Amino acid sequence: MTTEQFFSKIERRSRAESLYWAGVLVWAGLVFGANSLGFLPKIGSADAWSWVFIGAGLFGTFMNLYHSTIPDTVTTTWDYIWSGFWLLLGLSGLFAIDIFWPLVLILIGLTLLTKAIRFS
């Protein structure tokens, strides 16, 4: 790999991260705005933060899937773990379940297992 290719990958990754955080901030603004106007649905014990985490997790998951289809783009295991973490954190508030941490451990294990099988 040449130096130009290396820095090109870093630049693409930086743009993808900027896009992700911009999308999450816009989503959070929409959720908190809807909450202040009384439009946010009340399901289970979900509050505005649950909806923000669900949106961040879904957006991250879709971005990971999109980037995994593009050649020369690296999607790391941690990208999937963080997306799943945010999604599970939001869903645990939505469904008022207390199995958040076991689900996080299962998610991490499945992600590592998938990566191990995929690259072997």
N, C-alpha and C positions, 0 to 999 in steps of 0.2 A: 504494500500500500504506500502510495506516495504521500508526501506532505500535503499536497493540494487535496487529495481524496480524503485524508484524515480531517482536515479543517472543514471540508465541505460537509462531512457527516456531522461534525460538531455544530456547524451553522444550521443544518436542517433540524437537528435535535433541539437547538435553542429556539428556532421558530415554532416548532411543534409545542414546546413547553409554554411559550408566550401565548400561543393560540389557546391552549388548554386553560391557562389561568385567566385569560381575558373572558373566555366563555363561562367559566365558573363564576367570575365576578358579576357578569351580566345576569346570569341565572340567579345568583344570590340577591341581586338588586330587585329582580322581578318577584322573587319569593317574598322578600321582606316588604316590598310595596304591596303585594296582594294581601299579605298578613295584616298590614296596617289599615287596609281598606275593608278587611273582613271577607275577602274572597277566597282565602286559603281554606281548603276542605279540612275538616277535623275528622280524621280516621284514627281510631285507637287513641294512643297517647302521643300521636305525632304533633310536633310543633314545627315552627319555621325551619329550625336547624335540621330536622329530619328530612324535609323536602330539599334543603340545600345539599345535604350529603347524598341523597338519592340522585339528584341531578349531576353532582360532581362525579359520582361513581359511574353512572350511565354514560356521561360524556367521555370520561376517561376510557371506558371499555370500548366504546365505538371508535375513539381515536386510535386505540391500540390495534383493534381489528383492521382499521383502514391502513395504518402504517405497516402492519404485517404483510399487506398485499403489495406494497411498493418495494421494488428492488433497491438494494443499497441503503435501506433504512433499518436501523436496529431498534427492536422493541425488546426491552429487558424483562426479566422475570419480575423485577420490582415494579415495573409499570403496571403489570397485571395485579400484583398484590395490592398496591395502593388503590387501584380502581375498585377492586373487590372489597377492600377495607372500607372505603367511603360508602359503597353501595350497601354493605351489610350494616354499617353503623346507622344509615338512614332507615333501612328496612326494619331494624330492631326497634326503632322508635315508632315506626308506622304500625307494626303488628304487636307491639308491646311484648316482645319475647325476651327471655333472659338467657338465650343460648347464643348470644353474640360472639363471645370469645371462642367457644368450641367451633362455631362456623368459620371464624377467622383462621383458626388452626387447620381446619379441613381445607379451606381455600388455599392456604400457603402450601400445604402438603400436596394437593392436587396440581398446583402450578409447578412445583418443583418436579413432581413425577412426570408431568407432561413434557417439561423441558428436557428431562433426562431421557425419556423415550424418543423424543423428537430428534435429539442430537446424537443418539447412539447408533 
